Amino acid sequence: MILPISFHYIKPLLCIITTTVFFLATTVLSSNPKFKACTPKTCGNGPSIKYPFWIPYEQESFCGYPHFEITCMDKNPILRTSSYDFLVKDISYSNSSFTVANIAAYEDNCPVPLYNYSFHQTPFTYSSENWNLSFFYNCTTEPIDYPTYKVDCARNASHYSFAVFHKEALEHKKYSLNECQFMVNAPFHTNDAVNFTGLLRMNYIEILKMGFLLNWTAPNCQYCEKSGGRCGFDGNEFLCFCKDKSYLKSCGSGNNTFRNTVIIFLLFIQICVTLLFLSCFISPISLCWVEMQILFYNATSEYASQRSIPELWLFFTCLIVKVSS
């Protein structure tokens, strides 16, 4: 016997039950605060900052790897070393490399490097794709018939300062490097769109602003991110922070017995409650149709495996409300 009560009157109750089960599932399956704490951030300008980098006061230290701190200055990401501050222009997480430029090239009136950059005792190394712009200071003479960049802010009436590409070629021009007091190499990185002729049209400050490429060494985050997690380093070990808990390599790696049990139990409750309402308030023909839809959905296991558990609950509820309207 079909009760003479419209399904529209019990929709609110069904929604309350569905929302409750949805909330329980979300709470149980998203109970790892470190996952949320390691949400990628930006300084306002520049690339997204995530593992192995991290921003103090914006992210927790376990979100990054040691010596990968990024400081935000005037909404720009800055990598600080013992001698220089570098603007982080770009980060290639897939290649474990990033492009930086000496911040002095943007701020100083005479941004000449006085020391070779050193990344000793850091996880960073120069990329082999970099070129060098060599700066010569306090030279008694200037090269003849060789392209140079004049550094007027670092010269005086009797001594010259300049920058060149390929200092070895300069020596072949019979210019003695002993003519100069000291020399500094400034690395820079260019792309295929800029050729040597284009570089010669620039000034040395524009070249310094191009920045140079650094590689880094840190545990790889590829498998963790592909599984939906966020990488971190806590307790002197690499961890993959996932919505439910932390794993050693990727989300779901290891024993998931408890998680799977909770998922099955909550999904079972939702199905039972929904079918109970249907058996009481809609016709047998409609109920049969809904059951067929559910069987079809379960049969497409490949599609269902791509859905999250909350999406499954929403699917059942929306399907029922649609059929019963």
Buried (B, 14 or more C-beta within 10 A) or exposed (E): EEEEEEBEEBBEEBEEBBEEBBEBBBEBBBEBEBBEBBEBBBBEEBBEBBBBBBBEEBBBEBBBBEBBBBBBEEEBBBBEBEEBBBBBBEBEBEEBBBBBBBBBBEEEEEBBBEEEBEBEEBBBEBBEEBBBBBBBBBBEEBBEEBEBBBBEEBBEEEBBBBBBBBBEEBEEEEBEEEBBEEBBBBBBBBEEEEEEEEBEEBEBBEBBBBBBBBBBEBBEBEBBBEBBBBBBBBEEEBBBBBBBBBBEBBBBBEEBEEBEEBBEEBBEBBBEBBBEBBEEBBEEEBBEBBEEBBEEBEEEEEEEEEEBBBEBBBBBBEBBBEBBE
